[in-house]
Amino acid sequence: MLAGDAQRLLDDPAFNEAYNAVREGLMTELENYQHDGQPSTDDYEREICRALRSLKSLRRALVMSVQGHKLRLADFSAKAPDKENA
């Protein structure tokens, strides 16, 4: 994903609203889930946790894409040859 696309997505209120709604829904599901000690309920809880980690990884990847692009631009401009010394 291009850094510009990532920044637009992070700035998009609809994306942020949907992201937060999904995250809050998963958190509510996890908090309200009745654990009965069965392996199937352990698996279900693990799947909810995986979904939460995936959401976090998505946001982190978007942020890192934008930050990495900014750092590359800063490094490029810092390494640009000085016109007076060329």
VEXTI-868483 format. One line per 3 residues: number of its first residue (from 1); their letters; for each residue x, y, z of N, C-alpha, C. Coordinates in steps of 0.02 Angstrom, whole numbers, plus 50000, padded with zeros to 5 digits. Example, Ala and Ser with C-alpha at 12.3 -4.5 7.8 and 13.67 -1.06 7.14 Angstrom:
BEGIN
1> as> 50660/49716/50390/50615/49775/50390/50660/49835/50390 ~ 50642/49888/50354/50684/49947/50357/50645/50002/50394
This chain:
BEGIN
1> mla> 50043/49941/50000/50000/50000/50000/50045/50061/50000 ~ 50027/50110/49961/50065/50171/49959/50052/50212/50021 ~ 50103/50249/50041/50098/50288/50103/50042/50340/50098
4> gda> 50032/50369/50039/49979/50418/50031/49910/50387/50041 ~ 49902/50326/50014/49839/50290/50024/49829/50274/50097 ~ 49882/50253/50130/49878/50236/50201/49858/50298/50242
7> qrl> 49887/50355/50225/49871/50417/50262/49798/50437/50251 ~ 49775/50431/50189/49705/50448/50175/49658/50401/50214 ~ 49676/50338/50218/49635/50291/50255/49635/50307/50330
10> ldd> 49692/50324/50357/49696/50342/50428/49658/50406/50444 ~ 49655/50451/50395/49620/50514/50404/49545/50509/50390 ~ 49523/50454/50361/49454/50446/50341/49410/50431/50403
13> paf> 49362/50476/50418/49320/50466/50477/49278/50401/50472 ~ 49257/50383/50412/49218/50321/50404/49260/50260/50422 ~ 49323/50259/50400/49367/50204/50418/49378/50200/50493
16> nea> 49392/50257/50524/49404/50258/50596/49342/50237/50635 ~ 49284/50260/50613/49222/50241/50646/49209/50166/50640 ~ 49220/50139/50581/49210/50067/50570/49261/50027/50609
19> yna> 49323/50049/50607/49377/50014/50644/49360/50011/50719 ~ 49341/50068/50746/49324/50070/50818/49262/50029/50834 ~ 49213/50029/50790/49153/49991/50802/49168/49915/50802
22> vre> 49208/49893/50755/49227/49822/50753/49267/49804/50816 ~ 49315/49847/50833/49356/49833/50892/49314/49831/50956 ~ 49270/49880/50964/49227/49881/51023/49180/49821/51025
25> glm> 49155/49801/50966/49111/49743/50963/49148/49679/50984 ~ 49209/49672/50961/49249/49613/50981/49265/49615/51056 ~ 49282/49673/51081/49297/49679/51152/49235/49663/51194
28> tel> 49177/49687/51173/49115/49673/51209/49100/49599/51207 ~ 49109/49568/51149/49097/49496/51143/49143/49457/51189 ~ 49205/49477/51192/49253/49443/51235/49237/49452/51309
31> eny> 49217/49513/51328/49200/49527/51398/49137/49491/51420 ~ 49089/49485/51376/49025/49455/51395/49021/49380/51383 ~ 49071/49351/51353/49069/49281/51336/49073/49238/51399
34> qhd> 49030/49190/51404/49029/49144/51462/49074/49085/51448 ~ 49130/49084/51482/49178/49030/51473/49156/48970/51516 ~ 49148/48913/51483/49124/48854/51520/49177/48799/51525
37> gqp> 49238/48814/51505/49292/48766/51512/49297/48716/51455 ~ 49254/48720/51406/49255/48674/51349/49309/48697/51299 ~ 49339/48649/51265/49389/48667/51215/49361/48713/51160
40> std> 49298/48703/51143/49268/48746/51090/49263/48818/51113 ~ 49250/48830/51176/49247/48900/51201/49317/48930/51204 ~ 49367/48889/51221/49436/48913/51218/49455/48934/51148
43> dye> 49435/48893/51099/49449/48909/51029/49414/48973/51008 ~ 49352/48982/51029/49314/49042/51012/49348/49105/51041 ~ 49369/49101/51103/49403/49157/51135/49468/49172/51099
46> rei> 49504/49120/51080/49567/49130/51043/49554/49165/50976 ~ 49500/49146/50942/49483/49178/50878/49466/49252/50887 ~ 49432/49269/50940/49417/49339/50954/49482/49377/50966
49> cra> 49527/49348/51005/49591/49380/51019/49632/49387/50955 ~ 49630/49338/50912/49665/49343/50847/49637/49399/50805 ~ 49572/49406/50805/49541/49460/50767/49562/49527/50794
52> lrs> 49566/49534/50860/49588/49597/50891/49661/49611/50872 ~ 49703/49560/50875/49773/49569/50856/49780/49588/50782 ~ 49738/49559/50741/49739/49575/50669/49720/49648/50658
55> lks> 49670/49671/50693/49650/49742/50687/49708/49787/50708 ~ 49739/49770/50763/49795/49810/50788/49853/49809/50737 ~ 49866/49751/50709/49919/49746/50659/49904/49786/50596
58> lrr> 49841/49788/50577/49820/49828/50520/49835/49901/50532 ~ 49813/49927/50588/49824/49997/50603/49899/50012/50609 ~ 49936/49967/50641/50009/49977/50648/50042/49978/50579
61> alv> 50022/49934/50534/50051/49933/50468/50036/49998/50430 ~ 49976/50023/50437/49959/50087/50405/50002/50144/50432 ~ 50007/50147/50497/50046/50201/50529/50120/50195/50510
64> msv> 50146/50134/50512/50216/50124/50495/50231/50140/50422 ~ 50183/50127/50378/50192/50145/50308/50199/50220/50300 ~ 50157/50256/50333/50160/50330/50329/50224/50356/50361
67> qgh> 50241/50331/50420/50301/50354/50454/50364/50336/50416 ~ 50365/50274/50388/50423/50253/50349/50433/50297/50288 ~ 50378/50315/50256/50383/50359/50197/50411/50427/50217
70> klr> 50387/50454/50273/50412/50519/50296/50486/50515/50313 ~ 50508/50460/50344/50578/50453/50360/50621/50446/50297 ~ 50597/50409/50248/50634/50403/50185/50641/50471/50152
73> lad> 50588/50510/50153/50592/50577/50124/50641/50621/50161 ~ 50641/50617/50227/50687/50657/50268/50759/50635/50255 ~ 50770/50570/50251/50838/50544/50239/50862/50564/50170
76> fsa> 50817/50562/50122/50835/50581/50054/50855/50654/50051 ~ 50816/50697/50084/50832/50768/50082/50896/50783/50121 ~ 50909/50744/50174/50970/50756/50212/51032/50734/50173
79> kap> 51024/50683/50130/51080/50659/50091/51087/50693/50023 ~ 51042/50736/50007/51045/50770/49942/51108/50812/49940 ~ 51144/50810/49884/51207/50849/49879/51194/50924/49884
82> dke> 51238/50956/49919/51234/51028/49927/51256/51060/49861 ~ 51217/51106/49835/51231/51136/49770/51295/51179/49773 ~ 51309/51209/49831/51367/51251/49836/51432/51210/49837
85> na> 51430/51150/49865/51489/51108/49869/51497/51060/49810 ~ 51451/51061/49764/51453/51014/49707/51498/51039/49653
